[in-house]
Amino acid sequence: MFWKIVGTLIVVWLAFTVLGFVVKGLFWLAVIGGVLFLGTAAYGAIKGRGDSKRLNP
């Protein structure tokens, strides 16, 4: 369940980033999307490290 949410968020942030770069007037959307993408990826990597220990005792 956790990975579905993180994966969905990463796809959404990536879409915002691409849309922001394509539409010149929405450059701020690209910046926000990029920051949120990196934040979500980092959060997933940090939380994912602890999950692997619980799955394999």
VMD Tcl script that draws the C-alpha trace (Angstrom):
set ca {
  {0.00 0.00 0.00}
  {2.81 2.39 0.92}
  {4.60 1.90 -2.39}
  {1.39 2.47 -4.37}
  {0.95 5.88 -2.74}
  {4.60 6.87 -3.16}
  {4.64 5.66 -6.77}
  {1.47 7.57 -7.58}
  {2.83 10.75 -6.02}
  {6.09 10.45 -7.94}
  {4.18 10.08 -11.23}
  {1.97 13.09 -10.41}
  {4.95 15.30 -9.46}
  {6.81 14.23 -12.60}
  {3.78 15.14 -14.73}
  {3.59 18.57 -13.07}
  {7.29 19.09 -13.72}
  {7.03 18.20 -17.41}
  {3.90 20.33 -17.81}
  {5.66 23.27 -16.18}
  {8.62 23.03 -18.54}
  {6.42 22.64 -21.62}
  {4.23 25.65 -20.84}
  {6.62 28.57 -20.41}
  {4.21 30.58 -18.27}
  {4.02 27.76 -15.73}
  {7.71 27.57 -14.85}
  {6.80 27.82 -11.15}
  {4.84 24.57 -11.56}
  {7.98 22.86 -12.84}
  {9.97 24.06 -9.83}
  {7.32 22.96 -7.33}
  {6.84 19.63 -9.13}
  {10.59 18.99 -9.13}
  {10.93 19.76 -5.43}
  {7.95 17.56 -4.53}
  {9.27 14.77 -6.78}
  {12.65 14.77 -5.05}
  {11.05 15.00 -1.61}
  {8.72 12.08 -2.27}
  {11.53 9.96 -3.72}
  {13.73 10.67 -0.69}
  {10.89 9.90 1.72}
  {10.16 6.63 -0.08}
  {13.83 5.65 0.00}
  {14.14 6.38 3.72}
  {10.89 4.64 4.68}
  {11.58 1.75 2.30}
  {14.86 0.91 4.01}
  {13.06 0.07 7.25}
  {10.33 -1.96 5.50}
  {12.79 -4.44 4.00}
  {13.96 -5.52 7.45}
  {10.41 -6.23 8.57}
  {9.61 -8.30 5.48}
  {12.68 -10.55 5.79}
  {13.17 -11.53 9.44}
}
mol new
graphics top color blue
foreach p $ca { graphics top sphere $p radius 0.5 }
foreach p [lrange $ca 0 end-1] q [lrange $ca 1 end] { graphics top cylinder $p $q radius 0.2 }
display resetview
